[in-house]
């Protein structure tokens, strides 16, 4: 993907929006900033295949030659995120249909159904044609299938999707009896006679079976993965040998894809990550998303394929990033294991939907604070380029998070229908991070054996195999913390009966009798002083110590937090959603697990170490508003100064200390 010892720097380049003189300036400015790769072609389909099987390559050849002569690498996209208007006019049947059965209109992007055979034919033809033409081009370093495949896509409910879903259910369940059992279709008499009765869950006049809805979510994820594979196969068949990936939407915006099941098909884990201007702690959300990227494959560096250098255009209020913030964000991604920093987009568009989205080159041009920051960032990436290829120091702490578990919670009617399951996980991640424990965020299917502390938060749906792996980790010595609303249903969204939380009841030695969700604004104190919101539960400790109890309300005096010794490890249960006072509990579980920070812990400073062989680099990002003194020894590659004992990190600044090898 990249030359050894080189971090990638660049972003989406959309030259079709500009006259050719601008391309010349673009390439000169790319060189000035140190850009070494651009993502090309994402939205170029209408300019490459100008009509059905009518091609115009001249301009693309010229752009590629310009970039190539300037030594700028290309991440070439199959342009399938943007089907041309002629294709929609000739084949409107490829456009997705919403839950009401209404087809969308042309005029946006991602207007295709992943299950439609006509779409398959056109999308693989353009992928193959591009692969044949540019697959061997030395400037093309990697390939980018579509854009945010499975991210911005709509779930489609058309006839072709229904037909594909029928086949998917046939393969998953084998017999219609097995499907009826798995989905519990006796409720409301929604029994299927044969697979011919199975359809996409278009909007009905009332609520629908949560098992059907979850199955359709899984099917949609698989349909988009198949689309990725189809285009990847077309590229490989055309002779492409360089890495192929797509940019995953792990953060804000979400996805219709369970990317944990995609990771094995991606040559590089690449992600897009956007911060919300209204989130005062957006750097923590970034850290969470970056930890998820790392958790998808801990054996190699990943890549932030898109983030924004400043404002975006799609939030209610699009404040620019503060001076220095873009640099901190890029460095945070690299600290968390990204081998570069790529942006959407190179030059801010003058027109179109994204005309107010920032670009590395702003509307105002280069005599701007922002451009100067971009050039400085390019310089920093060049100075720290020796970190390329290294990995984040293996963590002993992981948070288990799962998208299908969130789908299972959100599909159907629940005890709380306005409770975002993922927020508790993010709070755990923040508290663990604040203690210098650098948690990975991993799917339940990951190898959990390397971790001493495992926090399982919001794993509402879990299959037997994953539940067993989690229990095995405890038996083998890990401290496992199970948070509220975990292990309640199986992978088909059916309640595990016999006492909550069914999947973890024996592991925890507790018996949950009754959920006790709280009303909006209700707060319940625990004896420790921690505060529960949203969720409490009536539990008995059948084979566990009680560490904390509810201090008020109908559950007063009953267990809230418990612990059971299990083999060489232990299993803790946190039955409430603690939104205040989680910190002391995190201290307790970290102490129980015997995990201590391996990076300096200084308020406001994010510290992460990357390692390779004998070398190590300590990344320090000061998110605070005051200068910080951080213990370190070595050489700061950003400031180009030796560090002895401690580095003084001004407010908002970054340092990357090549550490003096320890004796
Ligand atoms: C991403 C997308 C880009 C651009 C960007 C704007 O989700 O991949 O093409 O639209 O959002 O923030």
Boltz pocket constraint, residues with backbone or C-beta under 6 A from the ligand:
constraints:
  - pocket:
      binder: B
      contacts: [[A, 147], [A, 148], [A, 272], [A, 274], [A, 306], [A, 308], [A, 312], [A, 313], [A, 344], [A, 354], [A, 357]]
      max_distance: 6.0
